[in-house]
Amino acid sequence: MSLNSSAGNISGSGFTIGGTAAFANSTSNKTITLSTGTSGISGQVTFTTTGSLADVNYNNGTGGINISSSSSLGGKLFINSSNSLILSNAIQLASAGSNVTVNVTGGNDLAVNAAITTGAGDIILKADGNISFSAAGDLTTTTGDIDVSADNDNSGAGTLTMVSGTVFHNTTTLTGNTALTSAGNMTLYDITTNSLTLESRTGSITTNAPLAMDGSMHSASGAGTTVGGTITTNDPINIVTDTVSTSTSGLTVNAAVNSTGHSINGAGYDVDLNASVTASGSSIAFAVREAIHNINGTALSFVTADSLGISSGGTIATDATISSGQSAGINQMFMRANGSITFDHAVAFKTLTMDASGGVSLNANVTTTGDFIARADSDRDGNGIFSQASGTTLTSTNGSIFINGSQIFLSGNRSAPNGSINITDQPLSAGQEAVIKQAIESTFLTEFLESSQTGC
């Protein structure tokens, strides 16, 4: 079937095509509007609109379809289907402001098996079910946005899956933004964009290839996030995992994460660092809600930041030593726990501030080059004991030592040759309270503190 017009609109409804179809309109501001019958087009359809601002509205029936769109679309392309849809041939819109919008309803899936390209137009893909991309299913726009939503009907079923070779790209100036949403698991490969927003409501997010941004990154997953491809940006990175409170998957970093001059914030059941996390000149904050969060020098050696903050809804403990070399990339170390903080292994930091509700226990040597600050009973319920075990040393080589708790038991030695030592079991003065509050809250965003206490 072939329809051509050089003067007016093309419109049709209720027809069924078993083979291929071609519709062409060369007049500006004239549209092609088609609504097929219950079987739709079972072959492929080609739309050609060489006139500027000549839109295409295509409403498929309940049958399957392969869509091939020529490179001469002058306006916007709207494709709607009430059945699962396969895009097997490339779609390209070169005109400024020419968007591609695909909407699959009825709980059905969308498979993108060929490239979709726009100039200054957006790419908007929505499906009530799953959305998948083959290696050839690249999304490319010069200055437009990319918006992909699986489970668009919010039924709770819908995954978003890229494979090796798939690329989402906001080109040149990186002025466009990318937003990806799913109910279930989200599997990502190469993405280059200005800002990136990811949301998997009940599933996990896994990155397997580089994510490169000029702007910020915000990510939220219901059941864990695994960084398997590098993440680089010039703005803040916020990753919240385990938004489903029963999830125990956490945040796993297996590839480098780098935010130039801006903060990196992560929240989840736990955090597992196996690759570098860098926020040069800025802060890194992690909020966790596992009962016991263990820290060690191997994990901290991956961190480079002006400050690192760890907030726990439970307790913080060491499971191995932390040497000065392993913590060298951290200028200021902050810890906050709703429970206790316990060091059973020797630790060394440039500066260290600890704020716990359930006590602070030093059962091994602690060394800082700058200030050491510990508050063991932050909620003042009388159960926050500060203790230092016999045979241990607490040393601040070039700073001061400040210790506060409801009760204080000191059996080891303390030394601050170039500063002062202040030990008190009395409530803090307003000035002392302000010092600790400023230190902690300058590192942790409120949302991350709350997530560590009530579940991410």
JOCORQUI-V459358 format. One line per field, one symbol per residue. phi: phi as a letter, one per 30 degrees, with the letter a starting at -180 (. if undefined). psi: psi as a letter, one per 20 degrees, with the letter a starting at -180 (. if undefined). burial: I if it has 9 or more other C-alpha atoms within 8 Angstrom, else O. Layout:
BEGIN
phi: ???
psi: ???
burial: ???
END
This chain:
BEGIN
phi: .bbbbcbbdcbaaicbbdccbbbbbccdicccbbbdddcicdcbbccbbdddhcdbcbcddcddaccccddcdcbcccbbbcbebcccbdcbbcddidccbbbcciiccbcccbdcbbdccdcbbbbdcdbbbdddddcbbdbdccbbbdhdchdjblcbbcbejdbcbcdhdhcdcbbbbadcdbccbdbbadcbbbbcdbccbbccaecbbccdbbbbbdbjbcccbebbacbdcbbcchdddddbdiccccbdbbcdibdbbbbldabbcbadbbbeibcbbbcbbddbccbaddddddcbadbbcbcbdcccbccadbddddcddcdbcbbbbdccbbccbdbbbdbbbbbbdcjbbccadbbbdcdcbbccbdchciccccbbddicbcbcdbbccbbbadbbbccdcbbbdcbcbbbbcceddeddedddddddddccdeddddddccjd
psi: pppqpjhaqpqqqjqpphcrqppppjpqjprooporahiboicqppponiqqkoqpoooqbirrqpppprjkphbqpppppjrqppoiqqppohqpjoqpppopakjrqppojrqpprejrqooppqhcqpqprhilqppqgjrqpopoqlijkijporpoqrphpppooreiliqqpppqrgbqppqcppprfqpppoogiarpppirpopqhbrppppqhlqppoiqqpprjrqpooprlioiiqkgappojqpppoojrqppqqagrpopjrqopmpjaqppppqjqgoopqrhgghiipoqhqpppppicqprqjrqorhhhjhiohpppppphcrppojqpqprgqpppoqhkqppojrqppqhbqppppimhjljjjnppqpqqjrqopohjbrpppprhqpoohaqqpmhjbrpopqjqqqrhggghggggggiihpqghhghhhhjp.
burial: OOOOIOOIIIOIOOIIIOIIIIIIIIIIIIIIIIIIIIIIIIIIIIIIIIIIIIIIIIIIIIIIIIIIIIIIIIIIIIIIIIIIIIIIIIIIIIIOIIIIIIIIIOIIIIIIIIIIIIIIIIIIIIIIIIIIIIIIIIIIIIIIIIIIIIIIOOOOIIIIIIIOIIIIIIIOOIIIIIIIIIIIIIIIIIIIIIIIIIIIIIIIIIIIIIIIIIIIIIIIIIIIIIIIIIIIIIIIIIIIIIIIOOIIIIIIIIIIIIIIIIIIIIIIIIIIIIIIIIIIOIIIIIIIIIOOIOIIIOIIIIIIIIIIIIIIIIIIIIIIIIIIOIIIIIIIIIIIIIIIIIIIIIIIIIIIIIIIIIIIIIIIIIIIIIIIIIIIIIOIOOIIIIIIIOOIIIIIIIIIIIIIIIIIOIIIIOIIOOIIIOOOIOOOOOOOIOOIOOIIIOIIOOOIIIIIIOII
END
